[in-house]
Amino acid sequence: KLVPYLRELWARRSYIWHVSVNELRSRQVTNVLGNLWHLLNPALTIGVYFVIFGLLLKITRGTDNFLLFLTTGLFVFQFTQKSTIDGSKAIITNGGLIRGVRFPRAILPITSTVTELLASLSTFGLMFVILIIGGESPRWSWILFPLVVAFQLSFNLGAAFVAARMATHFRDTTQILPFFFRLLLYG
């Protein structure tokens, strides 16, 4: 049964892509700055964390360049956090669609994870800009970054599947996950 299910998912890959792209476009459509927020939000987040932890509290964890350490860690972490939390809500928020149309339910967490991947691409681009501005010179190992993102995407898909399954049985999962990730971040 797994192989036909996977074939059905593969047959709907264009649908997954279409929904993901449109979801990303519609996120900031009502804001004055529109899709510029996809870059401003992570940049402002890094700024806030750098001021609080780097300048005010002086918690640099012994790293040579705390801004770069913070930028890479936070951007990668947020990709996983958003993918998992949105994946947990995917099946619950589309209950009417599930009851009305027959399709593989895995499409919903996959779509939310692909949407977060697309949203993170500009963030990852900003990360490299911050790395270069912060004094890092480009290295050959940076070529492996797409491979690292592919591994993280696989992990995020698994986390979204688990979270979606948990949320269908225990709806409070969607409320608990943000606190869980906050504990992970500060830990």
C-alpha positions in Angstrom: 0.0 0.0 0.0 2.9 2.3 0.5 4.1 2.3 -3.1 0.7 3.3 -4.6 0.4 6.0 -1.9 3.8 7.4 -2.8 2.8 7.3 -6.5 -0.3 9.3 -5.7 1.8 11.8 -3.8 4.2 12.1 -6.7 1.4 12.6 -9.1 0.3 15.6 -7.1 3.7 17.3 -6.9 2.7 20.2 -9.1 -0.3 20.8 -6.8 2.1 20.9 -3.7 4.4 23.3 -5.5 1.5 25.5 -6.6 -0.1 25.7 -3.2 3.3 26.4 -1.5 4.1 29.2 -3.9 0.7 30.8 -3.6 0.7 30.5 0.2 4.1 32.3 0.4 2.8 35.1 -1.9 -0.3 35.6 0.1 1.4 35.8 3.5 2.5 39.5 3.2 0.1 40.7 0.6 -1.8 43.0 3.0 1.3 44.6 4.4 2.7 47.9 3.1 6.1 46.4 2.6 4.7 43.2 1.2 7.2 40.4 0.6 10.1 42.5 1.8 9.0 41.2 5.2 10.5 37.9 4.3 13.9 39.6 4.6 13.1 42.2 7.3 11.6 39.8 9.8 14.7 37.6 10.1 17.0 40.6 10.0 15.1 42.3 12.8 15.0 39.1 14.8 18.8 38.8 14.6 19.1 42.4 15.5 16.9 41.9 18.6 18.7 38.8 19.8 22.1 40.3 19.1 21.3 43.4 21.2 19.8 41.4 24.1 22.3 38.5 24.3 25.4 40.0 22.6 25.4 43.6 23.8 23.3 43.8 27.0 23.8 40.4 28.6 27.2 39.8 26.9 26.5 36.1 26.5 28.7 35.1 23.6 29.4 31.5 24.6 33.0 32.0 23.9 32.5 32.3 20.1 34.8 34.6 18.1 32.0 36.1 16.1 28.7 35.9 18.0 26.7 37.7 15.3 27.6 34.9 12.8 27.0 32.2 15.3 23.6 33.7 16.2 22.6 34.2 12.6 23.3 30.7 11.4 21.9 29.0 14.4 18.7 31.1 14.5 17.9 30.9 10.8 18.3 27.2 10.6 16.4 26.7 13.9 13.5 28.8 12.7 13.2 26.8 9.5 12.6 23.6 11.6 10.4 25.4 14.1 8.1 26.9 11.5 7.9 23.7 9.5 7.0 21.6 12.5 4.4 24.0 13.9 2.7 24.6 10.5 2.8 20.9 9.8 1.0 20.2 13.1 -1.8 22.5 12.0 -2.0 21.3 8.4 -4.5 18.5 8.9 -6.6 20.2 11.6 -7.1 23.4 9.6 -8.0 21.5 6.4 -10.6 19.1 8.0 -13.3 20.2 5.6 -11.1 19.6 2.6 -10.2 16.1 3.9 -13.9 15.2 4.4 -14.8 16.6 0.9 -12.1 15.4 -1.4 -10.1 12.1 -1.5 -6.4 12.7 -1.6 -3.3 11.6 0.3 -3.3 13.5 3.6 0.5 13.6 3.6 0.1 16.4 1.0 -0.9 18.8 3.7 2.2 18.6 6.0 4.4 18.4 2.8 2.9 21.6 1.5 3.4 23.4 4.7 7.1 22.3 4.9 7.7 23.2 1.2 6.2 26.6 1.9 8.6 27.1 4.8 11.5 26.0 2.6 10.6 28.6 0.0 10.2 31.3 2.8 13.6 30.3 4.2 15.5 30.6 0.9 15.6 34.4 1.1 16.6 34.0 4.8 19.5 31.7 3.9 20.6 34.3 1.2 20.5 37.0 3.9 22.5 34.6 6.2 25.3 34.5 3.6 25.3 38.2 3.2 25.6 38.6 7.0 28.4 36.1 7.0 30.4 38.0 4.4 29.7 41.4 6.0 30.6 39.9 9.4 34.1 39.1 8.1 33.8 35.5 6.9 35.4 34.8 3.5 33.6 32.4 1.2 34.8 28.8 1.5 34.5 25.8 -0.8 32.5 24.1 1.9 29.7 26.6 1.4 28.9 24.6 -1.8 27.6 21.9 0.4 24.9 24.1 1.9 22.2 22.9 -0.5 22.9 19.4 0.7 22.6 20.4 4.3 19.3 22.1 3.5 18.1 18.9 1.8 18.9 16.9 4.9 17.2 19.5 7.1 14.2 19.5 4.8 13.9 15.7 5.2 14.1 16.1 9.0 11.5 18.9 8.9 9.2 16.7 6.8 9.5 13.9 9.4 8.9 16.4 12.3 5.8 17.8 10.4 4.4 14.4 9.9 4.8 13.4 13.5 3.4 16.7 14.7 0.4 16.5 12.3 -0.3 13.0 13.5 -0.1 14.0 17.2 -2.3 17.0 16.6 -5.1 14.9 15.0 -5.2 12.9 18.2 -4.3 15.6 20.7 -5.3 19.0 19.4 -3.4 20.8 22.1 -0.2 19.8 20.4 -0.5 23.0 18.2 -0.6 25.1 21.4 2.3 23.2 23.2 4.8 23.2 20.3 5.7 26.9 20.3 6.6 26.6 24.0 8.6 23.4 23.3 10.5 25.2 20.6 11.1 28.3 22.8 12.6 26.0 25.5 14.8 24.4 22.8 15.9 27.8 21.5 16.8 29.2 24.9 18.3 25.9 26.0 
